[in-house]
């Protein structure tokens, strides 16, 4: 949380303690440019202010929601006065989160289909099949199956130069066919199939969906908190812009002490 606006001076350990960090971590964040540079005492020790406390609070919260790299990009943009670039990183992260939600919905629908065994009216093959046999089974052309392969949806083995589709490949192809008829794009379908493979089938996939949903919700809440802390810091900068500019002009150069 942003500390109250006041004329105060903090040591690295004072800021670190609030967030459960080490004093060295605070110094590292200053060196990385994600909090403003500190002024120095006559003996060379760092002196931090509410400006640094607010920046650190924003950065720590942004890391939890957005990750280290985006959080660093956001704070460095803010500190150089480039708010549009900072907000562009925030927007991009929320777009990715929404895509994850959409993918999860697709995977959940796929799990229901797989669990019901309704991907095909006929039982799945007990042995591997050729590209022609699979194409006839689905009512598509071999060229369509090759297109799905290029998109990462299918990964058949090879027997000399011919493609060979295992029972698992057939399952993936039937699921892809179902989702394609539902209007899903190929890269979305590829993401669904990847989750099905990683889970090891319909049963484990269904069991993992709720955990996946909880992780996305937790990340969304952490992003909200990070955005709130960033908004706090931006408000602080607007209220104290003149004082901060004066402080920056008066800050001495770097000294070897802590």
C-alpha positions in Angstrom: 0.0 0.0 0.0 1.2 3.5 -0.8 2.5 5.2 2.4 0.9 8.4 3.5 2.1 11.6 1.8 4.5 13.2 4.2 7.9 14.6 4.3 9.8 11.6 5.4 13.1 9.9 4.8 13.5 6.1 4.7 16.5 3.8 4.7 16.5 0.8 2.3 15.6 -1.5 5.2 12.6 0.6 6.0 11.1 0.2 2.5 12.2 -3.4 2.4 10.4 -4.4 5.6 7.0 -3.3 4.4 7.1 -5.8 1.5 9.1 -8.6 3.1 12.1 -7.8 1.0 15.8 -7.5 1.8 17.5 -4.1 1.8 19.7 -5.3 -1.1 16.6 -6.1 -3.2 15.5 -2.4 -2.8 18.9 -1.3 -4.0 18.8 -3.8 -6.9 15.4 -2.4 -7.9 16.9 1.1 -7.9 19.7 -0.1 -10.1 17.3 -1.7 -12.5 15.4 1.6 -12.8 12.0 0.4 -11.5 12.1 2.9 -8.6 13.6 6.4 -8.8 17.3 7.0 -8.0 17.9 7.8 -4.3 19.5 10.9 -3.0 22.5 10.4 -0.7 23.5 11.6 2.7 26.8 13.5 3.2 28.3 10.1 4.2 27.0 8.4 1.0 24.0 6.5 2.3 20.8 6.3 0.4 17.8 8.4 1.4 14.4 7.3 0.2 11.2 9.3 0.3 7.5 8.7 -0.2 8.2 8.9 -3.9 10.3 5.8 -3.6 7.9 4.1 -1.3 5.1 4.6 -3.7 7.1 3.4 -6.7 8.2 0.3 -4.8 4.7 -0.5 -3.7 3.4 -0.2 -7.2 6.3 -2.3 -8.6 5.9 -5.2 -6.1 2.2 -5.4 -6.7 2.7 -5.2 -10.5 5.2 -8.1 -10.4 2.6 -10.3 -8.6 0.0 -9.6 -11.2 1.9 -9.1 -14.4 5.3 -10.7 -13.9 8.8 -9.2 -13.6 9.3 -8.2 -17.2 6.0 -6.4 -17.8 6.2 -4.8 -14.3 9.7 -3.5 -15.1 8.5 -2.1 -18.5 5.6 -0.4 -16.8 7.6 1.3 -14.0 10.5 2.4 -16.3 8.0 4.0 -18.7 6.2 5.8 -15.8 9.5 7.0 -14.4 10.6 8.5 -17.7 7.2 10.2 -18.1 5.9 7.9 -20.8 2.5 7.0 -19.4 1.0 5.8 -22.8 3.7 3.1 -23.1 3.1 2.0 -19.5 -0.6 1.7 -20.1 0.0 -0.2 -23.4 1.8 -2.9 -21.4 -1.1 -3.1 -18.9 -3.6 -3.4 -21.8 -1.6 -6.1 -23.5 -1.5 -8.2 -20.3 -5.3 -8.0 -19.9 -5.8 -9.0 -23.5 -3.6 -12.1 -22.9 -5.6 -12.9 -19.7 -8.9 -12.7 -21.7 -7.4 -15.0 -24.3 -6.5 -17.5 -21.5 -10.1 -17.3 -20.3 -11.4 -18.0 -23.8 -9.0 -21.0 -24.2 -10.1 -22.3 -20.9 -13.8 -22.2 -22.0 -12.9 -24.1 -25.1 -10.9 -26.7 -23.2 -13.8 -27.1 -20.8 -16.2 -27.6 -23.7 -13.8 -30.1 -25.2 -13.6 -32.0 -21.9 -17.3 -32.4 -21.8 -17.4 -33.7 -25.4 -14.5 -36.1 -24.7 -16.1 -37.4 -21.5 -19.4 -38.1 -23.3 -17.6 -39.9 -26.1 -19.6 -37.8 -28.6 -16.8 -36.8 -30.9 -17.8 -39.4 -33.4 -20.7 -41.8 -34.0 -18.4 -44.6 -34.7 -16.0 -46.1 -32.1 -12.4 -45.0 -32.3 -9.9 -47.2 -34.1 -7.9 -49.7 -32.1 -4.9 -49.3 -34.4 -3.2 -46.6 -36.4 -4.8 -45.4 -39.6 -3.6 -43.7 -42.7 -4.2 -40.1 -43.7 -6.8 -41.3 -46.3 -8.6 -43.4 -43.8 -8.8 -40.6 -41.2 -9.9 -38.1 -43.9 -12.8 -40.4 -44.9 -13.7 -41.0 -41.2 -14.1 -37.2 -40.7 -15.4 -36.3 -44.1 -12.6 -33.9 -44.8 -9.7 -33.9 -47.4 -6.2 -35.1 -46.7 -5.1 -31.5 -47.4 -7.2 -30.4 -44.4 -5.4 -32.8 -42.1 -2.1 -31.6 -43.3 -3.2 -28.0 -42.7 -4.1 -29.0 -39.1 -0.7 -30.6 -38.7 1.0 -27.3 -39.8 -1.1 -25.5 -37.2 0.1 -27.8 -34.4 -3.2 -29.6 -34.0 -2.0 -33.0 -35.2 1.4 -34.6 -34.9 1.2 -38.0 -36.7 4.1 -40.4 -36.8 5.7 -41.4 -40.1 6.1 -44.8 -41.7 8.8 -44.1 -44.3 7.1 -41.1 -46.0 3.5 -41.8 -45.1 1.6 -40.2 -42.2 0.3 -42.7 -39.6 -2.3 -41.6 -37.1 -2.5 -43.3 -33.7 -5.8 -43.7 -31.8 -4.8 -40.6 -29.8 -4.3 -38.7 -33.1 -7.7 -39.8 -34.2 -9.2 -38.5 -31.0 -7.4 -35.1 -31.5 -8.6 -34.9 -35.1 -12.2 -35.7 -34.1 -12.1 -33.0 -31.4 -10.5 -30.5 -33.8 -13.2 -31.3 -36.4 -15.9 -30.7 -33.8 -14.4 -27.4 -32.7 -13.8 -26.3 -36.3 -17.5 -26.8 -37.0 -18.2 -24.7 -34.0 -16.3 -21.8 -35.6 -13.1 -21.9 -33.6 -9.9 -20.7 -35.2 -7.0 -23.1 -35.8 -4.7 -21.5 -33.2 -7.4 -21.7 -30.6 -8.0 -25.4 -31.4 -4.3 -26.1 -31.2 -4.3 -24.6 -27.7 -7.2 -26.9 -26.7 -5.5 -30.0 -28.1 -2.3 -29.1 -26.3 -4.2 -29.1 -23.0 -5.9 -32.4 -23.8 -2.5 -34.0 -24.5 -0.8 -32.5 -21.4 -3.6 -33.8 -19.2 -3.5 -37.3 -20.6 -7.1 -37.5 -21.7 -10.6 -36.4 -20.9 -10.7 -37.5 -17.2 -7.5 -35.8 -16.0 -8.3 -32.8 -18.2 -11.7 -32.3 -16.6 -10.1 -32.6 -13.1 -7.5 -29.9 -13.9 -9.9 -27.3 -15.4 -11.2 -26.0 -12.0 -7.6 -25.5 -10.8 -6.8 -23.7 -14.1 -9.8 -21.5 -13.6 -8.8 -20.7 -10.0 -5.3 -19.7 -11.2 -6.7 -17.4 -13.9 -9.0 -15.8 -11.3 -6.1 -15.3 -8.9 -4.0 -13.7 -11.6 -6.9 -11.4 -12.5 -7.2 -10.3 -8.9 -3.5 -9.7 -8.6 -3.6 -7.6 -11.8 -6.3 -5.5 -10.3 -4.3 -5.0 -7.2 -1.2 -4.1 -9.3 -3.3 -1.6 -11.3 -4.6 0.0 -8.2 -1.2 0.4 -6.7 0.0 1.9 -10.0 -3.0 4.3 -10.0 -2.1 5.3 -6.4 1.5 6.1 -7.5 0.4 8.1 -10.5 -1.9 10.1 -8.3 1.0 10.8 -5.9 3.2 11.9 -8.8 0.5 14.3 -10.0 0.1 15.8 -6.5 3.8 16.2 -5.8 5.3 16.8 -9.3 6.9 20.1 -8.4 8.5 18.8 -5.2 9.8 15.6 -6.9 11.4 17.6 -9.7 13.1 19.9 -7.2 14.3 16.9 -5.2 15.7 15.2 -8.3 17.6 18.4 -9.3 19.1 18.5 -5.8 20.1 14.8 -5.7 23.9 14.3 -5.5 25.7 11.7 -7.7 26.3 8.1 -6.9 28.5 7.3 -3.9 29.9 3.9 -2.8 28.2 3.7 0.6 24.8 2.0 1.1 
